[in-house]
Amino acid sequence: MLRARFGHEDFLPGQAAVVAALLEGRDALAVMPTGAGKSLLYQLPAAMGAAPVVVVSPLISLMRDQLRGLARSGVAAVALHSGQSEEEHGAARAAIASGRAKLVYLAPERLAGDGAIELLRAAGVALLAVDEAHCVSHWGHEFRPDYARLGEIAARLGAPVLAVTATAGPRTRADIIASLFTRAPEVFVASFARPNLRLSFRPRGDAEGRLSRFLRRRPGESGVVYVRSRREADETAARLRRLGFDALAYHAGLDAQTRAAHQDAFFARPGVVMAATIAFGMGVDKKDVRFVVHADPPDSIEAYYQEIGRAGRDGRTADALALFDPRELAGRFGFAPPADDPVALGETERRRAMARLCLTPACRFQTLLAAFGEESGRCGRCDNCRGGLLALPRRAGLVALGWRVALLARFSSADAERLDAPEETPSPAVAPGLSIAPTEERLSVAEERLYRRLLHLRLDIARRRRLSPRAVASDMMLRRLAITRPSMIGDFPPGEIVDAPAFLCEIEAYDE
């Protein structure tokens, strides 16, 4: 079937064992890098008669790509998504109800509806496959909150479960297993090594100059510059164009037509630099991306690995450069989350692991692979490995920088404790429609994530202005902001937020 339907002479490493487990009705978690053939893991069982297979996929573009490939293979597949006409949607449901569809693709939001679950239960689902399964974990499900419901949905469907992802360290794998599976799955983990990637890290300093010099050494090559906010994406693209580069912006704030035009240009024109937020990621399968730059380090090694994995998919050498601010790294170590909050503890440890990767004088790839639970030798390609003895002064500089960050973190922690000490403050006035009375209302996953971002932002503002965090905004106010998300300055209670326009502008930087 592999040869006849899919045109492959043999399995890629790791595929056969996963397919065998699924054909025997066992649950499985497969962690395999980009290009390792994860989609075949659920497509082949469907072609062999273990059908229908329900595939949870995060993007319509990914669904369409797989449907085109399956049509060429002669495997009947349909999708249910918001981009369909009523006629297309009805035809897909009829194919599912009649048993003609061997694979059914849905987004998690679509699958969460009772109508879809009942339709699929009636069809007798043979396998539930969850793509991009890291979104099930604590660090990922705020991106798509309905991923957090997939464990409950899997139990209702009563079918074996396959979770696949290219990005999951030991902690994230544990999150996925706890959230998604009702029985212990077989876990298959392929190597995370990417021999064609060269990793480099630099203190930000003159960030524009560093980025310009980096790009000028790569004329005519395409790549991505990741930034934290929509505003930074627009500003970075504009600055690069002024410097003579073919640069475009990509973020969720652009209209669909502009996003599509910029993505098409990135695929069609050589030498395009895309200044983008994380909105530019999944579904972007351009084989000859030669570099990925992070203007700021991501919040986790998993996110970093996933984003640099978009470079060098053709197997040729590609570069990954990350710029970092030592003060920001110190904040990752100086911030202490509540000891009784496992979600916050896990998130903080992931942020610190990324900071350690920025500061290590050891082999970067060896350190990165260790975070995924994989042992390896020195890569010989990263900035700490290249240059032999000539690299010693720079590595010694990283040791010194690490001590500096540790000292900054200690002072940062002490300042946070002092600034957040209890104090007598008058009760603020309350504006109509935005109550700040104590509430036991539970936050959703997305609201909890936003609330924690607001706490970080409040502490940063307090440090810069030498204020108590409560003088910037109360805890209860931040909870209400996370729930109601007011967009007008007039929605804020008078006196409750210092300099509301500036606070709104800073919140906006966290929009992704």
C-alpha angles and dihedrals in degrees: 000000000000090000099035100046105023102029096232120138094206144354122277115240111293098010100099095054093051093047090049091053092050094048087054090054098252126141116245142189112202119191107187131156125249111288094026093112103253095161091060089062091074101023095060096053089050091052089049092056103268090125155202097028114191112212120198106208126175100215135048089216090059091049092051092048092053093044090055091051093047091050088058089050093050094240112139110236136162137183135212113209143135094260094069129101118237089256093053092046092050092048091051093050091048091052090052094047093048094048094242094119112085094182128031120194121201139160115242090249091056093046092051091068117100092229093059093045093051092047091052095043089055090051091055103239112225097192138006111211118192113200120200086021093176085081086073091064128087093258095050113031096080085071089063110009093194089068085073089063096055094094090059091045092049089054091051092050091048095209132129113272131226119190118192130184140150093215124056130119122194095278093048091046088054090050091051093049093048094046103040111028130067091191131036109277127212106256120217117186120182123198117283092207116127105187093187096058121093113200124207132174128191136176106255099240105138094010096176092050093047092049093046093051091046092053095044089059088058107050115179094012124125123227149144130253109200118209132176103242144029091247092054091049092055093044095046093050091049092049092049092050089052088053090054102261125133095242132165134181126234126186142128092265094069118092116257094253093054093046091051092047092050092047091049090051091051090055097041106039124062116230099026115152113205115206100200149160120228086279085086102070131073112063094025101118104168108153099204102053100142101190146016120200125192112204085194127018114258121246095256143022088240091059091045093051093047093051097046087047088074088073125080099012088150089066095248123123115285133176132230118195123183124189119202140184112225090213091057091049089051088054090057090058096037096054112087115195122210109286091225094056110085093182092056092043091053093047092049092050091051091052090049092049089056089049091052089052089054092051104037117118088200128087108304096215092046089054093045094049091048088059087058091049094255125130120216144155125250111300096218091213109075124091091261093052100042120087100030110219090001088067093058096088092051092047090049087052089056090053089053091046090051090056090048091052090048090054092046089050092052092051091042091054092048092049091049092053092048095044093048095048115130114268139174110260129166118250109263124236116257124230119221113268097018109079119188096186115134111279136185091205109140117233121232119236092264092044092050090051092050091046091055091048089052091051090053091047093048091052091049092051091046092053093049093047096038091237134133110262088238089058088061097046135331123247090244091051091053090051090052091048090052091052103039101028095203114202101191122079089221090065091072120093110251112258094009096097123040111228097353095194092057091044091053091049091052092047088052090062088066094054095121 
